[in-house]
Amino acid sequence: MRPDPRRWLAWLLALGLLAGCSDAPPALPGTLEWDRIALPAEVSEPVLRWAVAEGDRVSAGEVLLELDGRRLAARLDQARGELARAEAQLAERRHGPREETIDAARAELERARTAFEQAERDYRRTRELRRQNATAQAAFERVRAERDQRRAEVASLEARLRELTRGERPERIAQSAATVAAARAHLEALRLDRERLIVRTPRDGRVDALPFRPGDQPPVGATLASLLVGDAPYARIFVPASRRAALAPGDRVRVHVEGVDAPFDAQLESIRREPAFTPYYALVGDDASRLVYRAEARLEGEGARRLPSGLPIHVTLADER
């Protein structure tokens, strides 16, 4: 059955007469919102399980969901091994060489000195024979090279013994200490990553969304869970330019929620300085009347805490009927 055009015309005339008789400005449109917290994924690992469902009330510290930690556990084992190796190297350098090592170095030096003394005697004897032309030049040079080699070997072993008896240089110990500190920091970072595989709520609230299912692997930075927090929702209001100057933070307003009979008292918390939904060229001329400013007002009363987000609303000032 098609609607009667005359009936629609009568309705429009009646609304026009009512609007003309009322001096009150039109209500401000908006939506009902809650403060939100998005918990991002700090590592890309598959979702193992959920501990809550969407719509559940949660307390601070409560587990929301858990990610697969097997890959991170292997990296932790590797980091522990690297830390143990670095700590052992630092302890070795701080304690210095073992007494057995020093004794062996001394014995090696004594052996080299004995060999050098014998090479020195052979050299002197061959040199005297060469002066008498009783031996070949090649034999003399061979004995001299042997003497020089034994001398260099003694000098090397003496330096080695001094190094062992004096201990490690402070710079090398500092390097090892820095390596240990870096390994510990890396291990601690991995431990923090492992703890954050179990996602917990940072404050009391209600679970609004769990975008990923068990088995999904969210990328780094993706929202794992969205929470609605706060004691009460707030009204997101859109204020036309013609009424912007009449409003200021602290003003009392009434919020009429779609589907709820009684209005809610609220206080205007903020109103933006910059307009929304309007390009820059509309700031002058007739288009200026189309500017819209976003404002927020916090609802009051126990009943407001049970309201969901996203509901349409309209707002009037407290002194308007």
Buried (B, 14 or more C-beta within 10 A) or exposed (E): EEEEEEEEEEEEEEEEEEEEEEEEEEBBBBBBBBBBBEBBBBBEBBBBEBBBEEEBEBEEEBBBBBBBBEEBEEBBEEBEEBBEEBBEBBEEBEEBBEEEEBEEBBEBBEEBBEBBEEBBEBBEEBBEBBEEEEBEEEEBEEBBEBBEEBBEBBEEBBEEBEEBEEBBEEEEBEBBBEBBEEBBEBBEEBEEBBEBBBBBBEEBBBBBBBEBEEEEEBEEEBBBBBBBBBEBBBBBBBBBBEEBEEBEEEBEBBBBBEEBEEBBBBBBBEBEEEBEEBEEEBEEEEEEEEBBBBBBBBBBEEEBEEBEBEBEBBBBBEEEE
